[in-house]
Amino acid sequence: MENPREFLVSLFNAAVQAADAEHAINAHLPQRPKGRTIVVGAGKGVAQLARALEKAWDGLIEGTVVTRYGYAVPCERIEVLEASHPVPDEAGLRASMRLFERVADLSADDLVISLICGGGSALLPAPADGLTLEDEIALNRELLRSGAPIAAMNSIRKQFSKIKGGRLALAAYPATVVSLVVSDIPGDIASLVSSGPTIADSTARQDAIDAIARYRIELPANMRKHLEHAPVPPSPGDERFSRNLTHVIASAGKSLEAAAEFARNHGVEAAILSDSIEGEASLVGGVHASIAREIAMRNRPFRKPVVILSGGETTVTLRGKGKGGRNTEFLLAFAIAIEGLDGITALAADTDGIDGSEDNAGAFADGRSVGVMTSLGKTARSMLEGNDAWSAFDAAGSLFVPGPTGTNVNDFRAILIQ
């Protein structure tokens, strides 16, 4: 294949297209209610979902959704607000209060459509009584630093919030709430996506306490005290949830299957390792590299040519002060482990178009990447140790920058072995 990077980008595009807002929404429209239809929602791709819902809905509709700065798209009847991600801000706090206003004073004849995708946990700060926005900001910074998996993070966030863990749905009672979820969570547990503002789960206070201890998460004294007596999120068995429905309308698994189909249609076999891989990004990168090396050198466990695909959400435990995100960190560890091998090309990227704090979704790597970095005065191993993968791939001219995609089904990794 003359241009393996172009092929990998096509796979990424196929994965993103499978999570397209219009396709996902049209396949899961709820029935029109006797009363009003109110839309609420949050996430990095929620504005596209709102626009698709407006186009598909046959009747009156109104509401508010909140997305990340720069991710809004124009809607005619649904208000689109912007706030900070991954660390909350005052705009997010105002947006949370606006969602509560939207669902106030509804009747049993009314319908709330909740549009949820990844990113809403940060976009919807709503500190519990006795806490402040500054407390939630501090908590998010500590969670991002900790390297905890997303499920653990969200179990903790729910203990300190008045909107997460199904609490927004309780505010809408007795209206029926239908949650349409684009999952960025390994295993597609809908209640964990954006910490489930309209979906209850069975997370207990002790789950959060155990996660805090396991990942050495340091909480201020007032938050530790709050956790001792915090009211637990409502349980799924609460009668007020009995008429509510939840649908996962797009997910990493569906997107990986679309990428695999594209590859096979273009003469390359595809193997999906998993859509729910978690763990430290650099360690996961090393494991993927071992599989790629085995295929390249011994034609097992899959025969060449083949593209191996995986999804999920890795984590990064911060040790340095460099630039990057979990996909570039994964890929730098991968590049180090395949240094000098021909015939291997990889793309790792976040399907929302942004990996970490910069404007890239991820990057490309092959057996020559580390050598290119070295020739430019960049030591790959030291940059990995300093969490500076973005700078390494930027120097090598290997960043992948598609811009915001309008969806979010988590990490996408494609490794082509020729």
Rosetta blueprint (number, residue, H / E / L):
1 M L
2 E L
3 N L
4 P H
5 R H
6 E H
7 F H
8 L H
9 V H
10 S H
11 L H
12 F H
13 N H
14 A H
15 A H
16 V H
17 Q H
18 A H
19 A L
20 D L
21 A H
22 E H
23 H H
24 A H
25 I H
26 N H
27 A L
28 H L
29 L L
30 P L
31 Q L
32 R L
33 P L
34 K L
35 G L
36 R L
37 T E
38 I E
39 V E
40 V E
41 G E
42 A E
43 G L
44 K L
45 G L
46 V H
47 A H
48 Q H
49 L H
50 A H
51 R H
52 A H
53 L H
54 E H
55 K H
56 A H
57 W L
58 D L
59 G L
60 L L
61 I L
62 E E
63 G E
64 T E
65 V E
66 V E
67 T E
68 R E
69 Y L
70 G L
71 Y L
72 A L
73 V L
74 P L
75 C L
76 E L
77 R L
78 I E
79 E E
80 V E
81 L E
82 E E
83 A E
84 S L
85 H L
86 P L
87 V L
88 P L
89 D L
90 E H
91 A H
92 G H
93 L H
94 R H
95 A H
96 S H
97 M H
98 R H
99 L H
100 F H
101 E H
102 R H
103 V L
104 A L
105 D L
106 L L
107 S L
108 A L
109 D L
110 D L
111 L E
112 V E
113 I E
114 S E
115 L E
116 I E
117 C L
118 G L
119 G L
120 G H
121 S H
122 A H
123 L H
124 L L
125 P L
126 A L
127 P E
128 A L
129 D L
130 G L
131 L L
132 T L
133 L H
134 E H
135 D H
136 E H
137 I H
138 A H
139 L H
140 N H
141 R H
142 E H
143 L H
144 L H
145 R H
146 S H
147 G L
148 A L
149 P L
150 I H
151 A H
152 A H
153 M H
154 N H
155 S H
156 I H
157 R H
158 K H
159 Q H
160 F H
161 S E
162 K L
163 I L
164 K L
165 G L
166 G L
167 R H
168 L H
169 A H
170 L H
171 A H
172 A H
173 Y L
174 P L
175 A L
176 T E
177 V E
178 V E
179 S E
180 L E
181 V E
182 V E
183 S L
184 D L
185 I L
186 P L
187 G L
188 D L
189 I L
190 A H
191 S H
192 L H
193 V H
194 S H
195 S H
196 G L
197 P L
198 T L
199 I L
200 A L
201 D L
202 S L
203 T L
204 A L
205 R H
206 Q H
207 D H
208 A H
209 I H
210 D H
211 A H
212 I H
213 A H
214 R H
215 Y L
216 R L
217 I L
218 E L
219 L L
220 P L
221 A H
222 N H
223 M H
224 R H
225 K H
226 H H
227 L H
228 E H
229 H H
230 A L
231 P L
232 V L
233 P L
234 P L
235 S L
236 P L
237 G L
238 D L
239 E H
240 R H
241 F H
242 S L
243 R L
244 N L
245 L E
246 T E
247 H E
248 V E
249 I E
250 A E
251 S L
252 A H
253 G H
254 K H
255 S H
256 L H
257 E H
258 A H
259 A H
260 A H
261 E H
262 F H
263 A H
264 R H
265 N H
266 H L
267 G L
268 V L
269 E E
270 A E
271 A E
272 I E
273 L E
274 S E
275 D E
276 S E
277 I E
278 E L
279 G L
280 E E
281 A H
282 S H
283 L H
284 V H
285 G H
286 G H
287 V H
288 H H
289 A H
290 S H
291 I H
292 A H
293 R H
294 E H
295 I H
296 A H
297 M H
298 R H
299 N L
300 R L
301 P L
302 F L
303 R L
304 K L
305 P L
306 V E
307 V E
308 I E
309 L E
310 S E
311 G E
312 G E
313 E L
314 T L
315 T E
316 V L
317 T L
318 L L
319 R L
320 G L
321 K L
322 G L
323 K L
324 G L
325 G L
326 R H
327 N H
328 T H
329 E H
330 F H
331 L H
332 L H
333 A H
334 F H
335 A H
336 I H
337 A H
338 I L
339 E L
340 G L
341 L L
342 D L
343 G L
344 I E
345 T E
346 A E
347 L E
348 A E
349 A E
350 D E
351 T L
352 D L
353 G L
354 I L
355 D L
356 G L
357 S L
358 E L
359 D L
360 N L
361 A L
362 G E
363 A E
364 F E
365 A E
366 D E
367 G L
368 R L
369 S H
370 V H
371 G H
372 V H
373 M H
374 T H
375 S H
376 L L
377 G L
378 K L
379 T L
380 A H
381 R H
382 S H
383 M H
384 L H
385 E H
386 G L
387 N L
388 D L
389 A H
390 W H
391 S H
392 A H
393 F H
394 D H
395 A H
396 A L
397 G L
398 S L
399 L E
400 F E
401 V L
402 P L
403 G L
404 P L
405 T L
406 G L
407 T L
408 N L
409 V L
410 N L
411 D E
412 F E
413 R E
414 A E
415 I E
416 L E
417 I E
418 Q L
